[in-house]
Amino acid sequence: MEKVHAELYKEALKDPENFPIKDWYLCPICGYTVADEPPERRPVCGAKEEKFSKAA
């Protein structure tokens, strides 16, 4: 998941003023991060949607 997070930070740093504002959801179990809305099950650990936390 560190690779996913690193790519998100790189994208944001390219043009921070225009980086899209989205709702981000984070799995507290495996760290999987996704924009807009969480999937029914995480592809990494298989946990259900209700386990996702909305990132602040």
N, CA, C and O atoms as a Tripos MOL2 file, in Angstrom:
@<TRIPOS>MOLECULE
protein
  224   223    56     0     0
PROTEIN
NO_CHARGES

@<TRIPOS>ATOM
      1 N           0.8100   -1.1850    0.0000 N.3       1 MET1
      2 CA          0.0000    0.0000    0.0000 C.3       1 MET1
      3 C           0.8550    1.2500    0.0000 C.2       1 MET1
      4 O           0.4070    2.3100   -0.4380 O.2       1 MET1
      5 N           2.0740    1.1370    0.4840 N.am      2 GLU2
      6 CA          2.9430    2.3120    0.4770 C.3       2 GLU2
      7 C           3.1570    2.8230   -0.9470 C.2       2 GLU2
      8 O           3.2440    4.0330   -1.1610 O.2       2 GLU2
      9 N           3.2420    1.9190   -1.9190 N.am      3 LYS3
     10 CA          3.4140    2.3330   -3.3100 C.3       3 LYS3
     11 C           2.2020    3.1310   -3.7880 C.2       3 LYS3
     12 O           2.3530    4.1330   -4.4860 O.2       3 LYS3
     13 N           1.0010    2.6890   -3.4130 N.am      4 VAL4
     14 CA         -0.2260    3.3990   -3.7940 C.3       4 VAL4
     15 C          -0.2230    4.7880   -3.1750 C.2       4 VAL4
     16 O          -0.5030    5.7750   -3.8560 O.2       4 VAL4
     17 N           0.0900    4.8680   -1.8990 N.am      5 HIS5
     18 CA          0.1100    6.1620   -1.2160 C.3       5 HIS5
     19 C           1.1770    7.0830   -1.8110 C.2       5 HIS5
     20 O           0.9380    8.2780   -1.9780 O.2       5 HIS5
     21 N           2.3330    6.5420   -2.1260 N.am      6 ALA6
     22 CA          3.4030    7.3480   -2.7150 C.3       6 ALA6
     23 C           2.9630    7.9250   -4.0520 C.2       6 ALA6
     24 O           3.2640    9.0810   -4.3510 O.2       6 ALA6
     25 N           2.2560    7.1440   -4.8610 N.am      7 GLU7
     26 CA          1.7660    7.6430   -6.1490 C.3       7 GLU7
     27 C           0.7350    8.7520   -5.9560 C.2       7 GLU7
     28 O           0.7250    9.7250   -6.7100 O.2       7 GLU7
     29 N          -0.1290    8.6140   -4.9570 N.am      8 LEU8
     30 CA         -1.1190    9.6610   -4.6770 C.3       8 LEU8
     31 C          -0.4220   10.9600   -4.2760 C.2       8 LEU8
     32 O          -0.8150   12.0360   -4.7260 O.2       8 LEU8
     33 N           0.6020   10.8680   -3.4380 N.am      9 TYR9
     34 CA          1.3410   12.0610   -3.0190 C.3       9 TYR9
     35 C           2.0680   12.6930   -4.2020 C.2       9 TYR9
     36 O           2.0810   13.9160   -4.3360 O.2       9 TYR9
     37 N           2.6740   11.8750   -5.0590 N.am     10 LYS10
     38 CA          3.3620   12.4140   -6.2420 C.3      10 LYS10
     39 C           2.3980   13.1860   -7.1250 C.2      10 LYS10
     40 O           2.7100   14.2770   -7.6020 O.2      10 LYS10
     41 N           1.2230   12.6060   -7.3380 N.am     11 GLU11
     42 CA          0.2130   13.2530   -8.1780 C.3      11 GLU11
     43 C          -0.2270   14.5800   -7.5650 C.2      11 GLU11
     44 O          -0.3780   15.5730   -8.2780 O.2      11 GLU11
     45 N          -0.4330   14.6020   -6.2550 N.am     12 ALA12
     46 CA         -0.8520   15.8240   -5.5720 C.3      12 ALA12
     47 C           0.2290   16.8940   -5.6350 C.2      12 ALA12
     48 O          -0.0850   18.0770   -5.7670 O.2      12 ALA12
     49 N           1.4870   16.5030   -5.5430 N.am     13 LEU13
     50 CA          2.5790   17.4730   -5.5440 C.3      13 LEU13
     51 C           2.8320   18.1010   -6.9110 C.2      13 LEU13
     52 O           3.4030   19.1890   -6.9910 O.2      13 LEU13
     53 N           2.4180   17.4380   -7.9830 N.am     14 LYS14
     54 CA          2.6070   17.9920   -9.3240 C.3      14 LYS14
     55 C           1.8900   19.3280   -9.4760 C.2      14 LYS14
     56 O           2.4330   20.2660  -10.0590 O.2      14 LYS14
     57 N           0.6760   19.4120   -8.9530 N.am     15 ASP15
     58 CA         -0.1260   20.6260   -9.0860 C.3      15 ASP15
     59 C          -1.1040   20.6880   -7.9100 C.2      15 ASP15
     60 O          -2.2950   20.4290   -8.0780 O.2      15 ASP15
     61 N          -0.6040   21.0300   -6.7260 N.am     16 PRO16
     62 CA         -1.4420   20.9670   -5.5250 C.3      16 PRO16
     63 C          -2.6800   21.8590   -5.5780 C.2      16 PRO16
     64 O          -3.6860   21.5540   -4.9370 O.2      16 PRO16
     65 N          -2.6210   22.9490   -6.3290 N.am     17 GLU17
     66 CA         -3.7740   23.8470   -6.4130 C.3      17 GLU17
     67 C          -4.9340   23.2210   -7.1850 C.2      17 GLU17
     68 O          -6.0920   23.5770   -6.9700 O.2      17 GLU17
     69 N          -4.6210   22.2950   -8.0770 N.am     18 ASN18
     70 CA         -5.6560   21.6870   -8.9130 C.3      18 ASN18
     71 C          -5.8390   20.1980   -8.6640 C.2      18 ASN18
     72 O          -6.5260   19.5200   -9.4280 O.2      18 ASN18
     73 N          -5.2320   19.6870   -7.6060 N.am     19 PHE19
     74 CA         -5.4130   18.2760   -7.2830 C.3      19 PHE19
     75 C          -6.8890   18.0700   -6.9410 C.2      19 PHE19
     76 O          -7.4460   18.8040   -6.1250 O.2      19 PHE19
     77 N          -7.5180   17.0820   -7.5560 N.am     20 PRO20
     78 CA         -8.9680   16.9220   -7.3300 C.3      20 PRO20
     79 C          -9.3140   16.6500   -5.8720 C.2      20 PRO20
     80 O          -8.7010   15.8150   -5.2080 O.2      20 PRO20
     81 N         -10.3090   17.3760   -5.4030 N.am     21 ILE21
     82 CA        -10.8070   17.1740   -4.0520 C.3      21 ILE21
     83 C         -11.8220   16.0400   -4.1220 C.2      21 ILE21
     84 O         -12.8340   16.1380   -4.8160 O.2      21 ILE21
     85 N         -11.5420   14.9820   -3.4050 N.am     22 LYS22
     86 CA        -12.4010   13.8090   -3.3950 C.3      22 LYS22
     87 C         -12.5290   13.3010   -1.9770 C.2      22 LYS22
     88 O         -11.7550   13.6630   -1.0910 O.2      22 LYS22
     89 N         -13.5150   12.4630   -1.7850 N.am     23 ASP23
     90 CA        -13.5910   11.7160   -0.5410 C.3      23 ASP23
     91 C         -12.6630   10.5250   -0.6920 C.2      23 ASP23
     92 O         -12.7000    9.8240   -1.7030 O.2      23 ASP23
     93 N         -11.8380   10.2990    0.3060 N.am     24 TRP24
     94 CA        -10.9030    9.1700    0.2960 C.3      24 TRP24
     95 C         -11.2790    8.2300    1.4190 C.2      24 TRP24
     96 O         -11.6490    8.6600    2.5110 O.2      24 TRP24
     97 N         -11.1810    6.9380    1.1380 N.am     25 TYR25
     98 CA        -11.5220    5.9180    2.1180 C.3      25 TYR25
     99 C         -10.3070    5.0290    2.3500 C.2      25 TYR25
    100 O          -9.5960    4.6620    1.4150 O.2      25 TYR25
    101 N         -10.0860    4.6930    3.6150 N.am     26 LEU26
    102 CA         -8.9010    3.9560    4.0280 C.3      26 LEU26
    103 C          -9.3070    2.7100    4.8120 C.2      26 LEU26
    104 O         -10.1730    2.7710    5.6850 O.2      26 LEU26
    105 N          -8.6830    1.5970    4.4980 N.am     27 CYS27
    106 CA         -8.9000    0.3650    5.2570 C.3      27 CYS27
    107 C          -7.9460    0.3670    6.4400 C.2      27 CYS27
    108 O          -6.7310    0.4170    6.2500 O.2      27 CYS27
    109 N          -8.4760    0.3140    7.6680 N.am     28 PRO28
    110 CA         -7.5930    0.2980    8.8310 C.3      28 PRO28
    111 C          -6.8730   -1.0370    9.0170 C.2      28 PRO28
    112 O          -5.9450   -1.1340    9.8200 O.2      28 PRO28
    113 N          -7.2910   -2.0550    8.2870 N.am     29 ILE29
    114 CA         -6.6760   -3.3740    8.4050 C.3      29 ILE29
    115 C          -5.4320   -3.4810    7.5330 C.2      29 ILE29
    116 O          -4.3620   -3.8640    8.0070 O.2      29 ILE29
    117 N          -5.5830   -3.1330    6.2260 N.am     30 CYS30
    118 CA         -4.4720   -3.3380    5.2930 C.3      30 CYS30
    119 C          -3.9000   -2.0430    4.7150 C.2      30 CYS30
    120 O          -2.8410   -2.0640    4.0890 O.2      30 CYS30
    121 N          -4.5950   -0.9110    4.9200 N.am     31 GLY31
    122 CA         -4.0990    0.3590    4.4030 C.3      31 GLY31
    123 C          -4.5520    0.6830    2.9860 C.2      31 GLY31
    124 O          -4.1590    1.7120    2.4370 O.2      31 GLY31
    125 N          -5.3810   -0.1830    2.3780 N.am     32 TYR32
    126 CA         -5.8810    0.0700    1.0240 C.3      32 TYR32
    127 C          -6.6070    1.4070    1.0090 C.2      32 TYR32
    128 O          -7.4280    1.6720    1.8870 O.2      32 TYR32
    129 N          -6.3160    2.2500    0.0270 N.am     33 THR33
    130 CA         -6.8990    3.5820   -0.0900 C.3      33 THR33
    131 C          -7.5790    3.7140   -1.4360 C.2      33 THR33
    132 O          -7.0340    3.2980   -2.4590 O.2      33 THR33
    133 N          -8.7780    4.2970   -1.4360 N.am     34 VAL34
    134 CA         -9.5480    4.4440   -2.6660 C.3      34 VAL34
    135 C         -10.3240    5.7620   -2.6210 C.2      34 VAL34
    136 O         -10.7450    6.2080   -1.5530 O.2      34 VAL34
    137 N         -10.5080    6.3810   -3.7950 N.am     35 ALA35
    138 CA        -11.2400    7.6400   -3.8950 C.3      35 ALA35
    139 C         -12.7120    7.3850   -4.1880 C.2      35 ALA35
    140 O         -13.0950    6.3330   -4.6990 O.2      35 ALA35
    141 N         -13.5210    8.3800   -3.8500 N.am     36 ASP36
    142 CA        -14.9430    8.4620   -4.1560 C.3      36 ASP36
    143 C         -15.8250    7.5710   -3.2790 C.2      36 ASP36
    144 O         -16.5860    8.0980   -2.4680 O.2      36 ASP36
    145 N         -15.7530    6.2540   -3.4070 N.am     37 GLU37
    146 CA        -16.5290    5.3810   -2.5370 C.3      37 GLU37
    147 C         -15.8390    4.0270   -2.4040 C.2      37 GLU37
    148 O         -15.1730    3.5680   -3.3320 O.2      37 GLU37
    149 N         -16.0000    3.3980   -1.2540 N.am     38 PRO38
    150 CA        -15.3160    2.1210   -1.0360 C.3      38 PRO38
    151 C         -15.9860    0.9760   -1.8020 C.2      38 PRO38
    152 O         -17.1960    1.0050   -2.0270 O.2      38 PRO38
    153 N         -15.2050   -0.0270   -2.2030 N.am     39 PRO39
    154 CA        -15.7820   -1.2140   -2.8390 C.3      39 PRO39
    155 C         -16.4670   -2.0860   -1.7830 C.2      39 PRO39
    156 O         -16.2600   -1.8980   -0.5840 O.2      39 PRO39
    157 N         -17.2810   -3.0400   -2.2380 N.am     40 GLU40
    158 CA        -17.9550   -3.9380   -1.2990 C.3      40 GLU40
    159 C         -16.9540   -4.7400   -0.4770 C.2      40 GLU40
    160 O         -17.1460   -4.9490    0.7210 O.2      40 GLU40
    161 N         -15.8940   -5.1830   -1.1250 N.am     41 ARG41
    162 CA        -14.8270   -5.9130   -0.4370 C.3      41 ARG41
    163 C         -13.4880   -5.3630   -0.9030 C.2      41 ARG41
    164 O         -13.3180   -5.0120   -2.0710 O.2      41 ARG41
    165 N         -12.5460   -5.2950    0.0190 N.am     42 ARG42
    166 CA        -11.2100   -4.8180   -0.3300 C.3      42 ARG42
    167 C         -10.4830   -5.8660   -1.1440 C.2      42 ARG42
    168 O         -10.5620   -7.0560   -0.8420 O.2      42 ARG42
    169 N          -9.7720   -5.4330   -2.1800 N.am     43 PRO43
    170 CA         -9.0250   -6.3860   -2.9810 C.3      43 PRO43
    171 C          -7.7840   -6.9340   -2.2710 C.2      43 PRO43
    172 O          -7.2610   -7.9760   -2.6640 O.2      43 PRO43
    173 N          -7.3140   -6.2520   -1.2430 N.am     44 VAL44
    174 CA         -6.0900   -6.6690   -0.5660 C.3      44 VAL44
    175 C          -6.3880   -7.6650    0.5550 C.2      44 VAL44
    176 O          -5.8310   -8.7630    0.5730 O.2      44 VAL44
    177 N          -7.2650   -7.2870    1.4930 N.am     45 CYS45
    178 CA         -7.4960   -8.1360    2.6690 C.3      45 CYS45
    179 C          -8.8740   -8.7870    2.6810 C.2      45 CYS45
    180 O          -9.1240   -9.6650    3.5070 O.2      45 CYS45
    181 N          -9.7790   -8.3810    1.7850 N.am     46 GLY46
    182 CA        -11.0980   -8.9840    1.7050 C.3      46 GLY46
    183 C         -12.1080   -8.4800    2.7090 C.2      46 GLY46
    184 O         -13.2170   -9.0100    2.7660 O.2      46 GLY46
    185 N         -11.7690   -7.4690    3.5120 N.am     47 ALA47
    186 CA        -12.7030   -6.9390    4.5050 C.3      47 ALA47
    187 C         -13.8790   -6.2590    3.7980 C.2      47 ALA47
    188 O         -13.7610   -5.8200    2.6550 O.2      47 ALA47
    189 N         -15.0030   -6.1830    4.4920 N.am     48 LYS48
    190 CA        -16.2170   -5.6090    3.9140 C.3      48 LYS48
    191 C         -16.1810   -4.0800    3.9150 C.2      48 LYS48
    192 O         -15.3980   -3.4500    4.6270 O.2      48 LYS48
    193 N         -17.0610   -3.5140    3.0890 N.am     49 GLU49
    194 CA        -17.1490   -2.0610    2.8780 C.3      49 GLU49
    195 C         -17.2770   -1.2690    4.1810 C.2      49 GLU49
    196 O         -16.6590   -0.2140    4.3180 O.2      49 GLU49
    197 N         -18.0580   -1.7550    5.1260 N.am     50 GLU50
    198 CA        -18.3010   -0.9870    6.3460 C.3      50 GLU50
    199 C         -17.0560   -0.8260    7.2130 C.2      50 GLU50
    200 O         -17.0700   -0.0300    8.1520 O.2      50 GLU50
    201 N         -15.9930   -1.5490    6.9280 N.am     51 LYS51
    202 CA        -14.7400   -1.3960    7.6900 C.3      51 LYS51
    203 C         -13.9330   -0.1780    7.2320 C.2      51 LYS51
    204 O         -13.0560    0.2860    7.9610 O.2      51 LYS51
    205 N         -14.2190    0.3510    6.0250 N.am     52 PHE52
    206 CA        -13.4790    1.5150    5.5310 C.3      52 PHE52
    207 C         -13.7410    2.7220    6.4090 C.2      52 PHE52
    208 O         -14.8480    2.9060    6.9150 O.2      52 PHE52
    209 N         -12.7260    3.5380    6.5850 N.am     53 SER53
    210 CA        -12.8450    4.8080    7.2910 C.3      53 SER53
    211 C         -12.6820    5.9270    6.2880 C.2      53 SER53
    212 O         -11.7990    5.8730    5.4320 O.2      53 SER53
    213 N         -13.5230    6.9380    6.3840 N.am     54 LYS54
    214 CA        -13.3940    8.1070    5.5130 C.3      54 LYS54
    215 C         -12.2260    8.9360    6.0380 C.2      54 LYS54
    216 O         -12.2090    9.3310    7.2040 O.2      54 LYS54
    217 N         -11.2540    9.1950    5.1720 N.am     55 ALA55
    218 CA        -10.0660    9.9650    5.5570 C.3      55 ALA55
    219 C         -10.4140   11.4340    5.6850 C.2      55 ALA55
    220 O         -11.2040   11.9660    4.9060 O.2      55 ALA55
    221 N          -9.8310   12.0740    6.6520 N.am     56 ALA56
    222 CA        -10.0980   13.4970    6.8840 C.3      56 ALA56
    223 C          -9.1320   14.3400    6.0970 C.2      56 ALA56
    224 O          -9.1930   15.5680    6.1580 O.2      56 ALA56
@<TRIPOS>BOND
     1     1     2 1
     2     2     3 1
     3     3     4 2
     4     3     5 am
     5     5     6 1
     6     6     7 1
     7     7     8 2
     8     7     9 am
     9     9    10 1
    10    10    11 1
    11    11    12 2
    12    11    13 am
    13    13    14 1
    14    14    15 1
    15    15    16 2
    16    15    17 am
    17    17    18 1
    18    18    19 1
    19    19    20 2
    20    19    21 am
    21    21    22 1
    22    22    23 1
    23    23    24 2
    24    23    25 am
    25    25    26 1
    26    26    27 1
    27    27    28 2
    28    27    29 am
    29    29    30 1
    30    30    31 1
    31    31    32 2
    32    31    33 am
    33    33    34 1
    34    34    35 1
    35    35    36 2
    36    35    37 am
    37    37    38 1
    38    38    39 1
    39    39    40 2
    40    39    41 am
    41    41    42 1
    42    42    43 1
    43    43    44 2
    44    43    45 am
    45    45    46 1
    46    46    47 1
    47    47    48 2
    48    47    49 am
    49    49    50 1
    50    50    51 1
    51    51    52 2
    52    51    53 am
    53    53    54 1
    54    54    55 1
    55    55    56 2
    56    55    57 am
    57    57    58 1
    58    58    59 1
    59    59    60 2
    60    59    61 am
    61    61    62 1
    62    62    63 1
    63    63    64 2
    64    63    65 am
    65    65    66 1
    66    66    67 1
    67    67    68 2
    68    67    69 am
    69    69    70 1
    70    70    71 1
    71    71    72 2
    72    71    73 am
    73    73    74 1
    74    74    75 1
    75    75    76 2
    76    75    77 am
    77    77    78 1
    78    78    79 1
    79    79    80 2
    80    79    81 am
    81    81    82 1
    82    82    83 1
    83    83    84 2
    84    83    85 am
    85    85    86 1
    86    86    87 1
    87    87    88 2
    88    87    89 am
    89    89    90 1
    90    90    91 1
    91    91    92 2
    92    91    93 am
    93    93    94 1
    94    94    95 1
    95    95    96 2
    96    95    97 am
    97    97    98 1
    98    98    99 1
    99    99   100 2
   100    99   101 am
   101   101   102 1
   102   102   103 1
   103   103   104 2
   104   103   105 am
   105   105   106 1
   106   106   107 1
   107   107   108 2
   108   107   109 am
   109   109   110 1
   110   110   111 1
   111   111   112 2
   112   111   113 am
   113   113   114 1
   114   114   115 1
   115   115   116 2
   116   115   117 am
   117   117   118 1
   118   118   119 1
   119   119   120 2
   120   119   121 am
   121   121   122 1
   122   122   123 1
   123   123   124 2
   124   123   125 am
   125   125   126 1
   126   126   127 1
   127   127   128 2
   128   127   129 am
   129   129   130 1
   130   130   131 1
   131   131   132 2
   132   131   133 am
   133   133   134 1
   134   134   135 1
   135   135   136 2
   136   135   137 am
   137   137   138 1
   138   138   139 1
   139   139   140 2
   140   139   141 am
   141   141   142 1
   142   142   143 1
   143   143   144 2
   144   143   145 am
   145   145   146 1
   146   146   147 1
   147   147   148 2
   148   147   149 am
   149   149   150 1
   150   150   151 1
   151   151   152 2
   152   151   153 am
   153   153   154 1
   154   154   155 1
   155   155   156 2
   156   155   157 am
   157   157   158 1
   158   158   159 1
   159   159   160 2
   160   159   161 am
   161   161   162 1
   162   162   163 1
   163   163   164 2
   164   163   165 am
   165   165   166 1
   166   166   167 1
   167   167   168 2
   168   167   169 am
   169   169   170 1
   170   170   171 1
   171   171   172 2
   172   171   173 am
   173   173   174 1
   174   174   175 1
   175   175   176 2
   176   175   177 am
   177   177   178 1
   178   178   179 1
   179   179   180 2
   180   179   181 am
   181   181   182 1
   182   182   183 1
   183   183   184 2
   184   183   185 am
   185   185   186 1
   186   186   187 1
   187   187   188 2
   188   187   189 am
   189   189   190 1
   190   190   191 1
   191   191   192 2
   192   191   193 am
   193   193   194 1
   194   194   195 1
   195   195   196 2
   196   195   197 am
   197   197   198 1
   198   198   199 1
   199   199   200 2
   200   199   201 am
   201   201   202 1
   202   202   203 1
   203   203   204 2
   204   203   205 am
   205   205   206 1
   206   206   207 1
   207   207   208 2
   208   207   209 am
   209   209   210 1
   210   210   211 1
   211   211   212 2
   212   211   213 am
   213   213   214 1
   214   214   215 1
   215   215   216 2
   216   215   217 am
   217   217   218 1
   218   218   219 1
   219   219   220 2
   220   219   221 am
   221   221   222 1
   222   222   223 1
   223   223   224 2
@<TRIPOS>SUBSTRUCTURE
     1 MET1         2 RESIDUE 1 A MET
     2 GLU2         6 RESIDUE 1 A GLU
     3 LYS3        10 RESIDUE 1 A LYS
     4 VAL4        14 RESIDUE 1 A VAL
     5 HIS5        18 RESIDUE 1 A HIS
     6 ALA6        22 RESIDUE 1 A ALA
     7 GLU7        26 RESIDUE 1 A GLU
     8 LEU8        30 RESIDUE 1 A LEU
     9 TYR9        34 RESIDUE 1 A TYR
    10 LYS10       38 RESIDUE 1 A LYS
    11 GLU11       42 RESIDUE 1 A GLU
    12 ALA12       46 RESIDUE 1 A ALA
    13 LEU13       50 RESIDUE 1 A LEU
    14 LYS14       54 RESIDUE 1 A LYS
    15 ASP15       58 RESIDUE 1 A ASP
    16 PRO16       62 RESIDUE 1 A PRO
    17 GLU17       66 RESIDUE 1 A GLU
    18 ASN18       70 RESIDUE 1 A ASN
    19 PHE19       74 RESIDUE 1 A PHE
    20 PRO20       78 RESIDUE 1 A PRO
    21 ILE21       82 RESIDUE 1 A ILE
    22 LYS22       86 RESIDUE 1 A LYS
    23 ASP23       90 RESIDUE 1 A ASP
    24 TRP24       94 RESIDUE 1 A TRP
    25 TYR25       98 RESIDUE 1 A TYR
    26 LEU26      102 RESIDUE 1 A LEU
    27 CYS27      106 RESIDUE 1 A CYS
    28 PRO28      110 RESIDUE 1 A PRO
    29 ILE29      114 RESIDUE 1 A ILE
    30 CYS30      118 RESIDUE 1 A CYS
    31 GLY31      122 RESIDUE 1 A GLY
    32 TYR32      126 RESIDUE 1 A TYR
    33 THR33      130 RESIDUE 1 A THR
    34 VAL34      134 RESIDUE 1 A VAL
    35 ALA35      138 RESIDUE 1 A ALA
    36 ASP36      142 RESIDUE 1 A ASP
    37 GLU37      146 RESIDUE 1 A GLU
    38 PRO38      150 RESIDUE 1 A PRO
    39 PRO39      154 RESIDUE 1 A PRO
    40 GLU40      158 RESIDUE 1 A GLU
    41 ARG41      162 RESIDUE 1 A ARG
    42 ARG42      166 RESIDUE 1 A ARG
    43 PRO43      170 RESIDUE 1 A PRO
    44 VAL44      174 RESIDUE 1 A VAL
    45 CYS45      178 RESIDUE 1 A CYS
    46 GLY46      182 RESIDUE 1 A GLY
    47 ALA47      186 RESIDUE 1 A ALA
    48 LYS48      190 RESIDUE 1 A LYS
    49 GLU49      194 RESIDUE 1 A GLU
    50 GLU50      198 RESIDUE 1 A GLU
    51 LYS51      202 RESIDUE 1 A LYS
    52 PHE52      206 RESIDUE 1 A PHE
    53 SER53      210 RESIDUE 1 A SER
    54 LYS54      214 RESIDUE 1 A LYS
    55 ALA55      218 RESIDUE 1 A ALA
    56 ALA56      222 RESIDUE 1 A ALA
